[in-house]
Amino acid sequence: MDGLLLNAVIYLAAAVIAVPIAKRFGLGSVLGYLIAGVVVGPWGLKLIVDVEAILHFSEFGVVLLLFVIGLELNPRRLWQMRWPILGLGGGQVAGSTLGLTALGILLGWSWPTALAAGLGLSLSSTAIALQPLTERNLLGTPGGRSAFSILLFQDIAVIPMLALLPLLAGTAVADGSGEAGWIGALKAAAAIAIIVFGGRFLTRPLFRMIAGTGLREIFTAVALLLVMGIALLMQLAGLSMALGTFLAGVLLAESEYRHELESDIEPFKGLLLGLFFTAVGMSVDFGLLFSRPGTVLGLVAALLLIKAVVLLAVSRFARLPWSQTALFAFLLAQGGEFAFVLFGSAAGLGVMDADTVALLTVVVALSMATAPLLVVINDRWIEPRFTQIDERPHDVPEDEGNPVIVAGFGRFGQIVARLLYANRIGVTVLDHDPEIIDTLRRFGFKVFYGDATRLDLLEAAGAAKAKVLVIAVDSQEASLALADLAQQHFPQLRIIARARDLPHAVELMNRNIPVIERETFHSALRLGEETLKTLGQPAYAARKKTLTFRQHNEELLKQIHAHWDEDMDKRITLQQQARARLQQNLAADEKAQEEARGLGWD
């Protein structure tokens, strides 16, 4: 017990120290965990030496990660991804296996050993690849979707790879127990059938019953029991634990308990993933590295190069933007945790000797450690260069004599533009998102790609003849820059601007913009009025209170603007005085509301 507590304290202390430092220097959390593992592991301070046990336990973090990702994908969306999974994933695994097997043969290994090594090295680390994608919200991008498709295929491909190893060893059995291959296949099919049946018909009644108890800790316990039970079932069937929990997550993606499950699992997932990355850092055999540095580093470089070349070819097939191609290749070029499983099985079957397994294990661990460094290199030096290549040339708007120019066709600007379209008022729309523009053009909207803060584009859009400029861009800086540009060069334009928040509204007021609308203010007022009515307030009373609050808020905004450049204490005093006046006004309205109840407002 003391040893367990000591190891937990060491792990948490190392993570708390190393990860914030790594993030501070722009290295990312994954590299921070890896560095922490190197420092406290057998080749550092030797505070923790049983690395294999920790690595095996921490793999449960990968299992939880795949379960949470599965919760984000419903079966229909997964079915829509079938061709990217098969095409991109199959192409990457096949191409990498061929290249790495050829490398093994050139090194003098027997072809079964070289093929087993190629199969294992073709796999990438799901945890190391997905962590940066989720941290940066890139899973929804073309590069993120393609990377996820390949990782999912790799998890599935582990099953036939493990089944192939006995054939490479010249045996006709699945493992040392002498179990026939068809029995193993039946066990795998039965395990998947149990997960599908349970996910469809048993889990919802179970969660409904647990939720009815009102005990949050029991719900968390059931969530963990579900994931651990599925992982155990898949392990007994000889399948990937992560694949089984991912399938369970997909089946629960449409459940009303999805968000509750995700929030309960998230803390355990984060801690165990951190432990996994730390264990990978501990597992780097620096003794082998120091004794054979040329061989180890040469194999690491060859692994990264061969897989990167294959991934670049796959990225061209997937038509990924150049700015995402390097990150896509760097995240998937490293080895993966399932390589350790394949190499262990290959050694047990006699396909690989112990020295080869030890060499490949350190190569995989070092390649996993280099992945975060490659991501940093991509962010700082590669992606900025290729972003310029991906930039779409600005359209040249046609001056059609439209009286209104709308800059920004997002959730705010599109409502304005659609209202004007519906009333047959000509509108010229400028936006900088190519995907939105292509979608809108398919629906017949006249939208042009371009940065509205460029004078030449405003001139081409007809700003010299237009009457109104609606500023609805997302960026506060771009909004203010556009207002300055329009006032300087097109003084006849009447500007109507969207304000994201109070400071933005004050900046626009400083520019004497005549009409400023805070984007959520009126919708929030309307929702507040409906809330008052739902709570039993008479309709007239709710309406009167809402109008009183609106008048109070608009007066307060003018007062704050007048004293915006003064110290914060002055602004706080103004807000306190305004709240007191509001309470007085609402209290004075109580009598009027009583009299109004007979006017039929309710």
N, C-alpha and C positions, 0 to 999 in steps of 0.2 A: 504493500500500500504506500509506504514511504517513497519507494522508487517511482511509482506512478505519479504521485504528487510532485516529486522533484522534477521529473521529466516534463510535466505539464507546466510548471513554473518556468523552467528553462525555455521551453518552446514559446510560451506567451511573452516572456521578457525579450527574447531574441526578436520576435515578430514586432513587438511594440517599439523597439529601438530601430531595427533595420528598415522596416517598411516605410515609416514616415521620412527617414533620411533619403531613401531611394526615390520616393515620390517628390521630395523637395528638389532633387537634382534632375528630375524629369526622366528617371529610369523605369518607372512603373512599379506596381506592387509585386508582380511576379518575380522580377529580378531581386527585389528586396528580400522576399522569402528565400530565394536561392542563396543569396549571400549569407543570410542568417543561418541556413543549414550548413554551409561550408564552415562558418566560424565555430558553431557549437558541435560539429560532427567529429568523426574519428580523425580527420586530417586537420582539424583546427584546435579548439580548446579541449577536445575529447570529453565534453560534458555529457554527450549521449553517444553510445557506441552500438546499440542494437538497432541498426538502421533498417534492416530487412523487416523486422516486425512492425516498425513505425510505418514503413512504406506500404506494407500490406494492409494495415489498418486504415491509413489515410486514403487509400484508393476509394474508400466509401464516399469521400468528397466528390469524386468524379461521378459516382452513382447518383448522388443527390443533385449534382449539376445537370445531368441528363434528364432527371425526373422533372426539375423545374423548367427546363427548356421544352420538354414534352407538354407541360401544362400550357405553354404558349401556342402550341400547334394543335388545331383540331384535325380529325381524320381527313376532312375534305382538303384542307390545305396540304397535308402530308401527301395525299394522292396527287395533288397538282404538282408536287415536287418530284414525282417518280422519275421523270426523264433526266432532270439534273442530277439526281442521286445516282442513277444507273450510268448515265453518260459521262458526267464529270468524274464521279467517284471511280467508276470502272476504268476510265482512261488513266487516271492518276495512279491507281494501284498497279495496273498492268504495265504502264510505262516505267514506273519506278522499280518494280520487281525485275523487269528485264534488264534495265541498266545496272542495278546493284548486283544482280546475279552474274552478269558479265564481269563486273569488277571483281567479284569473289573468285571466279575462274581464273582471271588474270593474276590474282594473288597466289594461285596454286592450290586453292581449296578444291575438294571433290565437288562434283556438280550437285549432289544432294545437300551438302553443307552450304554451298553457295546459294542454292535456291531457298533453303530455309532462312539463311541470312537476308536474302533479298526480300522475302515475304515479310519478315519481321521489321526490317528497316524501312519498308515502304509505308508503314503505318505512322501516323503523326499523333502528337499528344493532344487529346481532346481538351483537357483542362487548360494547357498553356495557350492553345489557339483561341479558345472561346473566351477566356478571361479578358484579354485586351478588347475583343470585339464587343463584349457586353459592357465593359467599362466606358467605351467610347460610343455606345449606342449605334454600332455599325452592323448589327445582325440584319437589319432591314435593307442595307445597301446591296447592290449586285455582288460586290466582292464578299460581303458577309454571308449572303445566301449561298453563294457557290462554295465557300469554305465549309459552311455547315453541311451542305449536301455531301461533300467529300468525306467529312468526318463521320457522318452517319453511315455512309457506305463502308467505311473502314471498320466501324464497330460490327457491322453485319458480316464483313469479309473475314473477321477473326474466326468465325465458326468453320467455314470450309478450309481455312488455313490449318487449324488444329486437326481437322479430319485428314488432311493431306500428309501431315508429318509421319504417321505410321507407314504410309505407302513409301515415303522416302527412306524409311528405315528398313524396308523390305518385309514388313509384317502385314498381317491382314486383320489386326485387331485395333480397336480404338485406343486402348491404354493398357497398362500392365495388368489389369484385372482379367484380361481375356474376354472382355465383353464384345460381342459382335457389333459391327458397325450399324446394322439395321436396328439393333436395340437402342443404341445411342440416338439414332435419328428419331425413333419413337418417343424416347424420353424428351428430346428437344421439342417435338411437336406437341406432346402432352403439356409441357410447361407453358408454351406459348398459348395453347388453348385455354388453360386455366386462367392465365392473366387476362385474356380477351373476355372470357365469360365473366370472371369476377369484376373486371372493370366496367362491363356493360350492365350487370344485373345485381351485383352484391354490394358494391362500394357505396352507392348513393343511399340505400336504406341504412347501411351501417353509420355513415356520417350523419344522416338525419337523426338517428337515434342518439348518437353521442352529442350532437349539437343541442338536442332537447334537454340534456342534463345541465347545460349552462356552465360546464366546467371546462375552462380553456385549456388547462394542463392535460386533461384527458384527451381532448381533441388533438393536441400536439403529440401525445403518446401514441394515439392511433395512427396519425400521419407517419410517424417514424416507424411504427410497427409494420405498416403497409409497405414502405420502401424497403425495410430490412428483410421482411418476409419474401418479397419478390426477388431481392438480390440473392437470398439463400436458395430459393427455388431454382433460379437460373444457374447458380453455381453447382447445385446438385445435378442439374441436367447437362452440365458441361458447356454452358453458353455464357455469353458476356452478361455480367450483372448490369452494366450500364445500359445495354440494349434492352433488357427486360424492364427496367424502371423507366426508360424513355417511352416504351410502348405503353406502360401503365399511365404515364403522364399524358400521353396523347389521348387515351381513352377517357381521361378525366378532364380534358381541356374544355368541354362544354358543360361541366358540372357547375352547379351554383356554389359549390364549395372550393372552386379553383383558387380564388384569391386568398381564402383562409389557409388553404394548404400551402400556397406559395409563401405567405408571410411567416408561417410556422417553420417551414423547412429552411428558409433563407439564412438565419443565423448559423445553423449547424453546417450548412453548405459552405458558407464563407470560411468558417474556422477550419473545417476539415480540408478544404482546398488549400488553404494556407499551410496546413500541416503537410499536405502532399508535396507542395513545392519545396518546403523546407527539407523533407525527406529526400527529395531528388538531389538537392544541394549536398546533403550528407553522403549520398551514395556515390559521388564522384570519387573514384579510386585514384588518388593523386600518386600513390606508390607506383601503380602501373604507368601512369602518365609520366612520372619522372624517370622511370627505367626505360621506357620506349616512347619518348616524346614524338619522334618523327613519325612513327607508325600510327600512334593514336591521333595526333593532330592531322596527319594526312588523310586518315579515314574519315574524320569529322568533316574536313573540307570537301572530300569527295562525296560524302553523303549529302551535304547541303547543296553542292553544285549539281549533282545528278537530279535530285528531287526538284531543285529550283528550275532547272531547264524543262523538266516534264511539266511542272506547274505553269511555267510561262506559256508552253504550248497549249495546255488546257485553258488558260485564261484567254488566249486568242480565240479558241473554239467557243468559249462562253461570251466572247465580245465584251469583256470587262473594260471599263475606262482605264487608261494608262495610269492615272493617279492612284488606282486601287490595286493594280497588278502587282507591284513590288510588295506591298503589305500582304496580299494574298499568298505570294510565293514564300515570303519570309516566315509567315505564321505556320505554314504547313511543311516546310522543308526539314524540320527537325524530326528526330525519332519520337516514338511514343511509348506510353507505359505498357501497352499490350505487347510490345517487343520483348519485355522482360518475361512475360508469360510464355510467349512462343519459344524463346531461347531456352527457358527452363524445361519446357516439354521436349524440345529437340535434344537437349542434353540427356534427359531421362530415357529417351528412345535410342540414344547412341548416334543420332544424326550429327551432333556437334560434340567436340571434346571440351573439357573444362576450360582450357586456356582460351579457346576461341570465344566461348560464352563470356568469360571475364573481359576479354578485349572488346567485344561488341557491346557489352553492358556499359562500360565506361564511355564508349563512343556515343551511345544513345544518351547517356546522362549529360555529357558535355554538349551535345547538340541541343538538348532541351534547355541547357543553361544559356546557350548563345541566342536563342530565339528572342528573348526580351531585348538584348543588345541590338539585334538586327532591326527590331521594331523602332528603337530609338534612332538608329541610323536612317531608317526610312522616313521618319517624321521630320528629321532635321535637314536632310540633304537631298533625298530622292523625291518624295512626294511633292514638295514645292515646285520642283522643275517640271514634273509631268503634269501637274495641275494646269500649267499654262498650255500644254498641248491639248488637254481635254476641253479647254474653254471654247465655247461655241462663239463664232463670230456674231457680233451684234447685228440684229436686223436694222434695216433702214425703214422706219415707219413712213407710211404714205400720208401726206397731208390731205385729208379728205374734208377739211373744213369743219371737223367736229367741234362743238362748243365746249366739250369736257375732256380733260385728260385725267385718267386715274393711274396713279403710280403705285403699283403693288396690288396683285390680284390674289391675295391670301384670303383668310376667313373673314376679314373685315372689308377689304376692297371689293371682293366679288359681290357682296350684297349690294353695295352702292351701285356698281356697274350693272348688275342684273336689273335693279329697279329702273335705272335710266333706259336700258335696252327695252324693258317691258313697256315703257312710255314713249318709245320711238325717238329717243334723244340720242344723237350720235356720240359715241364715246371712243376714244383712243386709249388703249390700255398698254402699259409698260410693266414688265416683270422680268426678274433675273433668274427664274427657275425654269430650265428647259423642259423638264418633265411636265410641269403644270401647263406650260404653254402648248406643248404638243397635244396634251389631253383636251385643252379648251378649244384648240383649233378643230379637233375632230367633231366638236359640238357646234361649230359655226361661229365661235367668238373671234373677234378681230383683236388679237393679242400679239404684241411684238416683244421679242427678247432684247433686253438692254438695260444698262444701268441708268436710271432716270436722273442721276446726279451729273450726267455728262451733258454739257451745253449743246453739243452738236445733235444729240438724239432728241433733246427737247425741241430744238428748232425744227428738226425733221418731222416731229410729231405734230407740228402746227401750234406751238406754244405762243407764237407771235399773234395768232388770230383767235385762239381759244379764249373762252370767257372764264372758265373755272378750272382750277387744278386741285384735284383731291389727292392728298398725301396719305397713303395707307400702307407704306412700306413697314416691314417689321423692325428694322434697325433704327434705334433712336438717333444715332449719329447720322445715318443717311437721311432721315426725315428732316433734321435740322439743316443739313447741308443743302438739301433740295429746296427748302424754304428760303434760305439765303440766296441761292442761285436764281430762283424764280423772281424774288423781289428785286434783285439787282438788274436782271436782263429783261424781265417781262412784267413791268409794273402794272399793266392793265389786268393781269390775271387776279381773280379773286381766289384766295387760297382757303381751302377747307381741309383741316388736318386732324388726323387721328392721334390721340395721346395715349401712350401705354400706361402711364402712371402719373402721380402728382408732380414729381420733378420734371418729367417730360412736358407736362402741360404748362408749367411755369416757364420753361425755356421757350416754348412756342408763344406764350403770352409776351415774353420779352421782345419777340419779333413782331408784335402787333398783328398776329394772325387773327382775323375777325371771327372765324368760327372754329372752335376746338371741341372735339368730342372725345371724352375719355371712353375707351373701348368697352369697358364692362360696367360703366356707371349706371346707365339707364336700364340695362337688362337686370342688374342687381337690384335697382329700385323696384322694378316690376315684380321680381321674385320676392322681395321683402313685403310688398303689398299683398301678394297672394298668400304669403305666410301668415300675415296678420289676419286675413279673412279666414284662413283655415283654422286658426286658433279661436275663432268665434267673434272676432271684431266685426261690427257692422260694415257694410261696403263703403258707406259714406265716410265713416270714421277712419278706415284703413286708407282710403284715398286722400283724405285731408291730412293725415299724419305723414303720408309719403310726400305730398306736395310741400308740406312745411319743412320736412327734412331736406328736400331738394333745394328749396330756396335758401335754407340755412347753409347748406354745403357750398352752394355757388357763391354766396356772400363770403364765406370763410376762405374760399380759394382766392377771391380778389384781395382779401386782407393779407393772406399769406404771401401772395405775389408782391404786394406793395412792400412787405418787410422781408422778402426772401434773402436779401444780401446782409441782413442783420444777424445777430448771434442767435443760437438755437433757443436760448432762454426766452427771448422775445416771442419766437414762434410758438413755443409751448404755452406761454401766457395767453396768446391770442386764441389758441385752441381751447384752453380751459374756459376762457370768457365766452367763447362761442357755444360750448356745451351748456353752460349755465343759461344762456339766452334761449337755447333750444328747449331746455326743460321748462322754462317759463312759458314759452310759446305753446308747447304741448299741453301744459296744465291749463292755460287760458282757453284752449280749444275744447276742453272737456265739456263745459256748459253748452257751447255751440253744438257739439256732437249730440248731446241729449235732445236738443230741440230739433235737430235735423232728422232724427229717427222717424218722425212722422211725415217726412217728405217723400217716402217711397224708395229710398236708396237701397233698402235691404230686400 
